[in-house]
Amino acid sequence: MLSRFLAAFSLAAASLATSLPADLPPFNPSLFKDLNVTRGLVYHYYASPAETGKPTIVFLHGFPSTSYDWRHQVSFFQDKGYGLIIPDMLGYGGTAKPLEPEAYASSLISKDIIDILDAEGLQQSILVGHDWGSKVVGRLANYFPEYFSSYAFLAVGYFSPNSFEVPYPEKNNASRAVLGYENIGYWDFFSSEGADQIILNNLDSFFDIFFPQETVLTIKDFAPLGAIGDFVSNGRRTTPGDFVAPEERAIQMEFLRQGGFAAPLNWYKIVTTSIERDDDQGIPSENAILKKPVFFGAALRDYVGVAAILITSILRNSNDTLTIHQYDSGHWVQLEVKDKVNNDLLNWIEGLEVDV
């Protein structure tokens, strides 16, 4: 335990070098903060205060990203007076980068986010997550529902407390039987020894296949067992999506190059081992079903987070008002169809009864 925290402290100090540049719009450089959370890790986050009568929205990104993932949401909601809390999640950007997978258990990361909200004096926020950020949204709903008025999931839906009870190899077998391919087979490569260096050595290839123009390629070149490892290791290329401008790609790739992948890949190691499954045993059973309003933005051309499966799951695990929007988009809905997503989120938020 002591060695874990010593490693975390040293990495926390080094990680600050990969914070967002001070002159990067639409972020106001004076609004970035650093907080040493309860367990001794530094979190770097953007905190824009709400105007009177407006709630605060907490945006949580996934893999492989930073708070920069939410650039289109920052400009949209900040201009309308909404408060914003947008952290670099654990392992990314200016936030600490512990190398032990156990540090990434959802109960621990959930408490980290609560520490940030406590530091900002926030008790009734709106949660929005994408990718693994959606998993954290779900766990915050499980562990700390009193802090939030509502939950929004983009592309990836709610992971119920029993989501990881089935061992990872069995999940692949099941998805192959239903879909004809392993939609989470890529977890295997991301959990393997040396994957971080392979990605860094072939970062253009990795970025191409993670942000592709033709998302159907993920069925063959990304999702199945062995596919992305082969694609990236051999430096293969494909046309990247035009929803990421060249200058944005350069910024994102520099964040990833500086921060490395050894820490971020732990988000996969906890779900291909028993770490997340064991951690979920602590979820209060009465909080397994979402009891606040839920927004789900499904990506119809995401062949990893398959919309029909995720919609069925969220219907089964929510007993309050559920709003579902289906987008003609790949996985990166907040980038690819940003205007639709922003307006749908705004309309949903305006329809909520939120105490501020």
Helices and strands as residue ranges (DSSP letters): H 2-15, G 16-18, G 29-31, E 32-36, E 42-48, E 56-60, G 67-70, H 71-79, E 83-87, G 101-104, H 106-119, E 125-130, H 132-143, G 145-147, E 148-154, H 168-179, H 186-190, H 195-201, H 203-210, G 215-217, H 218-221, H 227-233, H 246-259, H 266-272, H 275-279, G 280-282, G 285-287, E 294-299, H 307-316, E 322-327, H 333-336, H 338-350
